[in-house]
Amino acid sequence: MENRLSIEDLQQKRYKALAASEKAVRMHPEEYRAAREIVRHVISSTIDISSYDQTARRLARLLETLVKAAPGSIFSYFHENIDPRKSGSPAFLRAMCADLDEQIKCIERFQADKHAHRIISPDCFRKKGSNGEFRT
């Protein structure tokens, strides 16, 4: 018999991975920003083959830091598949970065959805008088 996961199981697994990824981002914001910058540079620019190893290793080190902060995060998959000392390959760096960029967007949406949004009205900038009413 096959071990198939239900939709609910997959959704729960995804939620846990996003929560772990958010934790890693909160714990290491500088490394996260640097990794996101490299990812977007790889996607939008041409990377010379001579700089592949340096770029991939730097990104892998940053992802490794994020993985150590939260082992169940999305970053572990990308760390394995970007690191040239593991499964990383020059032929797939841009594709892996494009996939990672999409996951970064998911993490950012997850973060935004978790936090309450506040609407600021113009009244909040006016001062109240002694009777509790706004003065103009």
N, C-alpha and C positions, 0 to 999 in steps of 0.2 A: 504494500500500500504506500502511496505517496503521502508525504507530509506537506500538505498544502495549508497555507495561511489564509485565514478569512480576511475580508476587506477591513474589518474592525481591527484585526491583529496587525495588518500592514499600516493602518492609520495610526495605531498606538506606537508602533515601531518608529514611524516617521516623526511623530510628535516627540518621542524621547530623543531621537537624533537631533532634531532642531533645538530642543531644550539644552542638550549637551553642547551643541555648537554655540548657542547664545552664551552659555556659561564660559566657554573658552574665549569668546570675543570679549566678554566683560573682564576676564582675568588678564588678558593680554591685548589691549586695544592697539598698541603700537605695532605689534607683530601682525595683527589682523589687517591694519591699514596698509602696512608695507606689502603683505601678500596680495591684497586686493589691487594695489597699484601695479605690481608685477604682472598679475593676471591680465589686467586691462591693457597693459603695455604689450604683452605677448599677442593678445587678440587683435590689437589695432595697428601693430607695427611689424615690420619684417625683422626676424631674429636671424642674425648670421650664424651659420653652423659653428663657427669658432667660439661664439659666446653662449652657445646652447648649454654646455656643461655648467658654466658659472651661473647662468640664469636659473637653470633647473635645480641646482644644488642650493642656491639661496632660497628659492621658493620652498623647496623640500624642508630646509631647516626651519623656516617660519611655520610651515604646516606641522612639523614635528612638535614645536613648542605648543601649538594649539591642541594637538592630539594628546600630549602629556597632561594638559590642563583638564581635558574632558575626553577620556578614551572612547566613549560611545558616540563621538561627534561625526559629522559628515566629513570632516577633514581627514580622517584616517584613510578612507578610500583614496582620496586624491594624493595624500602623502605617498602611499604605496605605488601609485601609478605615475607619479611625476618624478620621484627620486631616481636619478640615473643609476644609482647603486642597487636599485631594486628592480621594479618593472618598467621604469621610465624609459621612453624612447623619443629621439628627436622627431620622428615621423608623427607622433601623437601629442606633442606638447601643446600645440595650438588647440586641438580638439579637447584635450583635458582641461585647458584653461577656460575654454568656452563653456564647458559643462560646469566647472567650478564657479564661474561667474554667475551662471543661472542659480546655483545653490546658494551663493552669497546673497543674491536678490531674495531668495526664499527666507533666508535667515533674517534679513533686514525687514521683510514683511512680517515675519513671526514676531520680531522685537516690537515693531510698531503696533501690531494688533494686541499685544499683551499690555501695553501701557495705555492708561486712560487719556483721552484727548480732551483738552479744555478749550472752550470757545471764549475768546476775550471780546467782551462787548465794549463799546465806547464809554458806557457808564462807569466802568471800573477805573477810568482815569479821572473822573470828576470827584471832587471832595464832597463829603456829606456835611451838612450843617448840624447844629446842635439838636435840631428836632428830628434828625435821621433822614431828612430829604436831601437830594442832591442839589448843590448850588450850581448855578450857571456862570 
